[in-house]
Amino acid sequence: MKLDEEILTVLRVRGPATDLSEMRAGRDWHAIHELLDLMHGPPAPPGRGVTVDRYNVPAEDGVPLPLRIYRKAGLYPRAVLLYVHGAGLLDRELDDCDTMCRRYALGADVAVAAVGYRPAPAGAEVGPVEDCHAALAWLAEYAADLGFDPARIGIAGDSAGGALAAGTALLARDAGGPELALQMLVYPMLDDRGTAPCASRGLGTQWTHELNDLAWRLILGGADREREATPYQVPARAKDLSGLPRTYLEVGELDIVRDQTLDFAERLTAAHVPVELHVRPGAAHGFDLCAPRSDLVREAIADRLRAMSAL
């Protein structure tokens, strides 16, 4: 297995990537943020055919959460996708997913809602999954006012956002709603119990084992992994995956979360959940952020937009 040639070319032009394996997890925040800025790039300029409406929605504990709804200009779609940004919960903001939300809203006949969830402080009863569920419940409650069909709501997320999206889908199922029509999980972090070594380490693999472990500690908010971690926090720990919505799964063949994604797809299929699975050849974690104009990424985005448009 080797890295996709277009992605490798982009990385060579950019120069050597930051070696996160040399960082002490959770300490060199400046270097981590520099890397994430490199991956995400600057927010897209306003306009460009997309309108953005801003709201504050109440969390379970009453704290207002920022939420943005992206629509293609002149289009009032009936379907809406709640997008949960990734970046490992490393103190990021909604601006980091602005470009991708605009790209999705422009390319699919759906609205895209992005929620500014809060990382989980140690010992907190309300964490990021609960924040995402609160945003989902708000979209369902006010669907008519916003022009949406409550039967056409989906959720999506990448990386750590994929973990939160999958956990929120489980929570919505167990809490009696809102009912989802789609979950779209892109290179999702689904299991905190270790990842297989990645053959592409040093070749465009921004998401290392060290950063992955740091992100899980932030997701779990200090919970004891063996005794206190819930399936809503760690979706792979869920014993029952039945009753979940149609699922789109995507991961790179060189990604450290590849095997857990494949296992999740197999378990969903066994639970009679419709699954669409894509394993991108020559791709590592965050590949769509490294070389967004490559043929590989264009194909991936086209597949995602098709899945979203079926909402």
Kinemage of the C-alpha trace (Angstrom):
@kinemage 1
@onewidth
@group {chain A} dominant
@subgroup {mainchain}
@vectorlist {calphas} color= white
{ca met a 1} P 0.000 0.000 0.000
{ca lys a 2} L 1.243 3.478 -0.819
{ca leu a 3} L -0.059 7.004 -0.569
{ca asp a 4} L -2.073 8.405 -3.470
{ca glu a 5} L 0.304 10.136 -5.909
{ca glu a 6} L -1.665 13.419 -6.087
{ca ile a 7} L -1.809 13.683 -2.302
{ca leu a 8} L 1.889 12.858 -2.050
{ca thr a 9} L 2.705 15.579 -4.592
{ca val a 10} L 0.773 18.175 -2.581
{ca leu a 11} L 2.557 17.152 0.604
{ca arg a 12} L 5.946 17.433 -1.089
{ca val a 13} L 5.124 20.970 -2.235
{ca arg a 14} L 4.019 21.932 1.258
{ca gly a 15} L 7.151 20.499 2.802
{ca pro a 16} L 7.517 18.011 5.655
{ca ala a 17} L 4.493 17.687 7.911
{ca thr a 18} L 4.690 18.298 11.609
{ca asp a 19} L 5.724 15.094 13.370
{ca leu a 20} L 3.106 14.738 16.068
{ca ser a 21} L 4.824 11.624 17.356
{ca glu a 22} L 7.428 13.932 18.857
{ca met a 23} L 4.845 15.968 20.730
{ca arg a 24} L 3.854 15.212 24.258
{ca ala a 25} L 0.120 14.667 23.964
{ca gly a 26} L -1.878 17.654 25.082
{ca arg a 27} L 1.071 19.967 25.706
{ca asp a 28} L 2.301 21.426 22.413
{ca trp a 29} L -1.019 23.039 21.504
{ca his a 30} L 0.577 25.628 19.228
{ca ala a 31} L 2.081 22.943 16.988
{ca ile a 32} L -1.146 20.933 16.991
{ca his a 33} L -3.177 23.986 15.987
{ca glu a 34} L -0.683 24.840 13.238
{ca leu a 35} L -1.165 21.355 11.806
{ca leu a 36} L -4.951 21.560 11.969
{ca asp a 37} L -4.864 24.982 10.298
{ca leu a 38} L -2.767 23.461 7.518
{ca met a 39} L -5.303 20.660 7.071
{ca his a 40} L -8.443 22.799 7.170
{ca gly a 41} L -7.199 25.973 5.518
{ca pro a 42} L -8.841 29.376 6.027
{ca pro a 43} L -12.625 29.764 6.164
{ca ala a 44} L -14.281 30.276 2.796
{ca pro a 45} L -15.064 33.896 1.889
{ca pro a 46} L -18.720 34.913 2.389
{ca gly a 47} L -21.036 34.568 -0.553
{ca arg a 48} L -20.010 32.049 -3.175
{ca gly a 49} L -23.584 30.986 -3.749
{ca val a 50} L -24.383 29.992 -0.172
{ca thr a 51} L -26.467 31.726 2.461
{ca val a 52} L -25.724 31.198 6.138
{ca asp a 53} L -28.234 31.740 8.935
{ca arg a 54} L -27.003 31.821 12.526
{ca tyr a 55} L -28.918 30.660 15.577
{ca asn a 56} L -28.373 29.840 19.231
{ca val a 57} L -29.985 26.590 20.365
{ca pro a 58} L -30.367 25.524 24.008
{ca ala a 59} L -28.267 22.649 25.307
{ca glu a 60} L -29.645 20.273 27.917
{ca asp a 61} L -28.191 22.462 30.668
{ca gly a 62} L -29.578 25.641 29.099
{ca val a 63} L -26.300 26.934 27.680
{ca pro a 64} L -26.792 28.415 24.188
{ca leu a 65} L -24.978 26.541 21.422
{ca pro a 66} L -24.093 28.287 18.153
{ca leu a 67} L -25.633 26.691 15.097
{ca arg a 68} L -25.272 27.693 11.453
{ca ile a 69} L -27.563 26.607 8.633
{ca tyr a 70} L -26.070 26.652 5.130
{ca arg a 71} L -28.308 26.720 2.070
{ca lys a 72} L -27.563 27.102 -1.602
{ca ala a 73} L -28.651 30.616 -2.562
{ca gly a 74} L -32.214 30.640 -3.871
{ca leu a 75} L -32.802 27.052 -2.745
{ca tyr a 76} L -35.006 26.070 0.186
{ca pro a 77} L -34.404 22.337 0.565
{ca arg a 78} L -36.701 20.172 2.615
{ca ala a 79} L -33.860 17.963 3.862
{ca val a 80} L -31.238 19.000 6.403
{ca leu a 81} L -27.999 17.343 7.490
{ca leu a 82} L -26.536 18.117 10.909
{ca tyr a 83} L -22.763 18.248 10.371
{ca val a 84} L -20.497 17.584 13.353
{ca his a 85} L -16.985 18.876 12.755
{ca gly a 86} L -13.936 16.840 13.641
{ca ala a 87} L -10.379 18.007 14.475
{ca gly a 88} L -10.381 15.769 17.522
{ca leu a 89} L -12.194 18.287 19.752
{ca leu a 90} L -8.890 20.136 19.973
{ca asp a 91} L -10.297 23.549 20.867
{ca arg a 92} L -11.577 24.197 17.352
{ca glu a 93} L -14.372 26.465 16.165
{ca leu a 94} L -17.187 26.370 13.629
{ca asp a 95} L -15.073 28.308 11.159
{ca asp a 96} L -12.956 25.190 10.701
{ca cys a 97} L -15.792 23.352 8.954
{ca asp a 98} L -17.115 26.383 7.082
{ca thr a 99} L -15.522 25.486 3.751
{ca met a 100} L -16.761 21.888 3.823
{ca cys a 101} L -20.288 22.912 4.865
{ca arg a 102} L -20.431 25.347 1.942
{ca arg a 103} L -19.166 22.666 -0.418
{ca tyr a 104} L -21.840 20.229 0.754
{ca ala a 105} L -24.628 22.828 0.610
{ca leu a 106} L -23.636 23.849 -2.923
{ca gly a 107} L -23.342 20.305 -4.203
{ca ala a 108} L -26.379 18.583 -2.691
{ca asp a 109} L -30.039 19.528 -2.547
{ca val a 110} L -29.948 19.669 1.240
{ca ala a 111} L -29.331 22.274 3.900
{ca val a 112} L -26.320 21.737 6.137
{ca ala a 113} L -26.484 22.663 9.821
{ca ala a 114} L -23.245 22.897 11.814
{ca val a 115} L -23.317 22.898 15.615
{ca gly a 116} L -20.727 24.367 17.949
{ca tyr a 117} L -20.661 21.605 20.542
{ca arg a 118} L -18.553 21.811 23.704
{ca pro a 119} L -15.705 19.459 24.606
{ca ala a 120} L -16.520 17.398 27.689
{ca pro a 121} L -14.999 18.644 30.950
{ca ala a 122} L -14.026 15.942 33.418
{ca gly a 123} L -17.015 14.612 35.339
{ca ala a 124} L -19.616 16.529 33.322
{ca glu a 125} L -23.042 14.962 32.830
{ca val a 126} L -23.588 16.947 29.629
{ca gly a 127} L -20.971 16.319 26.952
{ca pro a 128} L -20.568 16.894 23.212
{ca val a 129} L -22.899 14.023 22.250
{ca glu a 130} L -25.659 15.562 24.357
{ca asp a 131} L -24.971 18.948 22.731
{ca cys a 132} L -25.300 17.390 19.281
{ca his a 133} L -28.498 15.636 20.291
{ca ala a 134} L -29.897 18.934 21.580
{ca ala a 135} L -29.147 20.542 18.202
{ca leu a 136} L -30.794 17.615 16.432
{ca ala a 137} L -33.880 17.890 18.637
{ca trp a 138} L -34.064 21.635 17.940
{ca leu a 139} L -33.929 21.049 14.174
{ca ala a 140} L -36.748 18.507 14.453
{ca glu a 141} L -38.873 20.712 16.723
{ca tyr a 142} L -38.588 23.779 14.511
{ca ala a 143} L -38.448 21.925 11.193
{ca ala a 144} L -41.682 23.450 9.924
{ca asp a 145} L -40.577 26.994 10.790
{ca leu a 146} L -37.227 26.408 9.078
{ca gly a 147} L -38.803 24.855 5.990
{ca phe a 148} L -37.586 21.310 6.657
{ca asp a 149} L -39.346 17.973 6.588
{ca pro a 150} L -38.784 16.328 10.009
{ca ala a 151} L -38.684 12.948 8.252
{ca arg a 152} L -35.672 14.097 6.187
{ca ile a 153} L -33.063 14.853 8.842
{ca gly a 154} L -29.631 13.275 8.769
{ca ile a 155} L -26.369 13.559 10.667
{ca ala a 156} L -22.774 13.515 9.452
{ca gly a 157} L -19.302 13.870 10.885
{ca asp a 158} L -15.669 13.253 10.129
{ca ser a 159} L -12.945 11.895 12.418
{ca ala a 160} L -13.888 12.822 16.002
{ca gly a 161} L -17.031 14.357 14.526
{ca gly a 162} L -17.799 10.912 13.116
{ca ala a 163} L -17.613 9.481 16.627
{ca leu a 164} L -20.005 12.152 17.873
{ca ala a 165} L -22.368 11.726 14.913
{ca ala a 166} L -22.525 7.948 15.427
{ca gly a 167} L -22.979 8.401 19.184
{ca thr a 168} L -25.731 10.954 18.611
{ca ala a 169} L -27.528 8.553 16.257
{ca leu a 170} L -27.419 5.890 18.978
{ca leu a 171} L -28.677 8.369 21.570
{ca ala a 172} L -31.503 9.527 19.293
{ca arg a 173} L -32.537 5.915 18.735
{ca asp a 174} L -32.571 5.117 22.451
{ca ala a 175} L -34.199 8.408 23.476
{ca gly a 176} L -37.095 7.941 21.092
{ca gly a 177} L -35.997 10.547 18.568
{ca pro a 178} L -35.506 12.513 16.566
{ca glu a 179} L -35.663 9.796 13.949
{ca leu a 180} L -32.821 10.020 11.453
{ca ala a 181} L -32.894 9.201 7.746
{ca leu a 182} L -29.097 9.028 7.296
{ca gln a 183} L -25.833 8.924 9.181
{ca met a 184} L -22.747 9.758 7.132
{ca leu a 185} L -19.486 8.859 8.873
{ca val a 186} L -16.224 9.869 7.199
{ca tyr a 187} L -13.040 8.256 8.582
{ca pro a 188} L -14.822 8.107 11.944
{ca met a 189} L -13.152 7.505 15.295
{ca leu a 190} L -15.398 4.729 16.554
{ca asp a 191} L -13.298 2.847 19.107
{ca asp a 192} L -10.997 4.149 21.848
{ca arg a 193} L -9.442 0.743 22.506
{ca gly a 194} L -6.467 1.067 20.202
{ca thr a 195} L -5.794 1.201 16.487
{ca ala a 196} L -3.682 -0.970 14.213
{ca pro a 197} L -0.305 0.390 13.074
{ca cys a 198} L -0.599 2.480 9.940
{ca ala a 199} L 1.563 1.544 6.985
{ca ser a 200} L 1.666 5.135 5.730
{ca arg a 201} L 3.095 6.680 8.911
{ca gly a 202} L 5.275 9.580 7.816
{ca leu a 203} L 3.575 9.743 4.401
{ca gly a 204} L 0.758 12.205 4.936
{ca thr a 205} L -0.627 10.624 8.080
{ca gln a 206} L -1.570 13.689 10.094
{ca trp a 207} L -3.667 11.689 12.531
{ca thr a 208} L -1.177 9.785 14.647
{ca his a 209} L -1.777 7.391 17.520
{ca glu a 210} L -0.696 10.097 19.975
{ca leu a 211} L -3.183 12.649 18.663
{ca asn a 212} L -5.876 9.988 18.422
{ca asp a 213} L -5.392 9.106 22.086
{ca leu a 214} L -5.497 12.773 23.082
{ca ala a 215} L -8.767 13.244 21.203
{ca trp a 216} L -10.317 10.257 22.947
{ca arg a 217} L -9.368 11.652 26.334
{ca leu a 218} L -11.152 14.881 25.384
{ca ile a 219} L -14.219 13.028 24.064
{ca leu a 220} L -14.485 10.983 27.250
{ca gly a 221} L -13.940 13.975 29.509
{ca gly a 222} L -11.792 12.112 32.002
{ca ala a 223} L -14.059 9.064 32.221
{ca asp a 224} L -12.449 5.747 33.070
{ca arg a 225} L -12.347 3.989 29.718
{ca glu a 226} L -12.956 0.506 31.037
{ca arg a 227} L -15.723 1.299 33.531
{ca glu a 228} L -17.415 4.557 32.535
{ca ala a 229} L -17.211 4.970 28.750
{ca thr a 230} L -20.691 4.701 27.192
{ca pro a 231} L -21.680 3.590 23.671
{ca tyr a 232} L -22.773 7.178 23.011
{ca gln a 233} L -19.189 8.291 23.597
{ca val a 234} L -17.593 5.225 21.982
{ca pro a 235} L -19.977 3.882 19.313
{ca ala a 236} L -18.003 0.664 18.787
{ca arg a 237} L -18.884 -0.311 22.367
{ca ala a 238} L -22.594 -0.451 21.501
{ca lys a 239} L -23.798 -4.047 21.701
{ca asp a 240} L -26.898 -3.424 19.587
{ca leu a 241} L -26.695 -1.502 16.296
{ca ser a 242} L -30.192 -2.321 15.101
{ca gly a 243} L -32.657 0.463 14.417
{ca leu a 244} L -30.024 2.882 13.161
{ca pro a 245} L -30.548 4.866 9.954
{ca arg a 246} L -29.142 4.156 6.517
{ca thr a 247} L -25.385 4.553 6.905
{ca tyr a 248} L -22.665 5.884 4.617
{ca leu a 249} L -19.149 4.937 5.729
{ca glu a 250} L -15.892 6.137 4.202
{ca val a 251} L -12.292 5.549 5.235
{ca gly a 252} L -8.832 5.470 3.657
{ca glu a 253} L -7.004 2.164 3.239
{ca leu a 254} L -4.008 3.683 5.091
{ca asp a 255} L -6.049 5.198 7.909
{ca ile a 256} L -5.420 4.112 11.492
{ca val a 257} L -9.218 3.930 11.965
{ca arg a 258} L -9.738 1.727 8.903
{ca asp a 259} L -10.208 -1.616 10.655
{ca gln a 260} L -12.669 -0.282 13.220
{ca thr a 261} L -14.667 1.321 10.393
{ca leu a 262} L -14.790 -1.972 8.517
{ca asp a 263} L -15.860 -3.788 11.676
{ca phe a 264} L -18.617 -1.231 12.300
{ca ala a 265} L -19.862 -1.693 8.721
{ca glu a 266} L -19.978 -5.457 9.186
{ca arg a 267} L -21.888 -5.159 12.466
{ca leu a 268} L -24.378 -2.692 10.973
{ca thr a 269} L -25.012 -5.046 8.071
{ca ala a 270} L -25.555 -7.930 10.485
{ca ala a 271} L -28.109 -5.728 12.288
{ca his a 272} L -29.965 -5.225 8.965
{ca val a 273} L -28.966 -1.565 8.627
{ca pro a 274} L -28.415 -0.522 4.974
{ca val a 275} L -24.715 0.335 4.577
{ca glu a 276} L -22.721 1.995 1.810
{ca leu a 277} L -18.993 1.533 2.421
{ca his a 278} L -16.073 3.151 0.601
{ca val a 279} L -12.415 2.359 1.285
{ca arg a 280} L -10.314 4.967 -0.513
{ca pro a 281} L -7.103 3.548 -1.996
{ca gly a 282} L -3.906 5.365 -1.085
{ca ala a 283} L -5.698 7.585 1.439
{ca ala a 284} L -4.795 8.299 5.050
{ca his a 285} L -6.753 10.150 7.732
{ca gly a 286} L -7.921 13.600 6.640
{ca phe a 287} L -7.049 12.948 3.006
{ca asp a 288} L -9.820 15.242 1.734
{ca leu a 289} L -8.297 18.148 3.647
{ca cys a 290} L -4.783 17.543 2.305
{ca ala a 291} L -5.501 17.655 -1.408
{ca pro a 292} L -9.093 18.849 -1.958
{ca arg a 293} L -8.640 19.173 -5.746
{ca ser a 294} L -7.254 15.677 -6.319
{ca asp a 295} L -9.193 13.093 -8.333
{ca leu a 296} L -9.434 10.904 -5.240
{ca val a 297} L -11.103 13.638 -3.219
{ca arg a 298} L -13.382 14.687 -6.082
{ca glu a 299} L -14.638 11.111 -6.278
{ca ala a 300} L -15.137 10.957 -2.507
{ca ile a 301} L -17.045 14.248 -2.403
{ca ala a 302} L -19.241 13.136 -5.305
{ca asp a 303} L -20.156 9.959 -3.413
{ca arg a 304} L -20.964 11.927 -0.274
{ca leu a 305} L -23.112 14.430 -2.153
{ca arg a 306} L -25.048 11.592 -3.795
{ca ala a 307} L -25.695 9.994 -0.386
{ca met a 308} L -26.781 13.331 1.057
{ca ser a 309} L -29.063 14.126 -1.884
{ca ala a 310} L -30.970 10.897 -1.208
{ca leu a 311} L -32.180 12.302 2.127
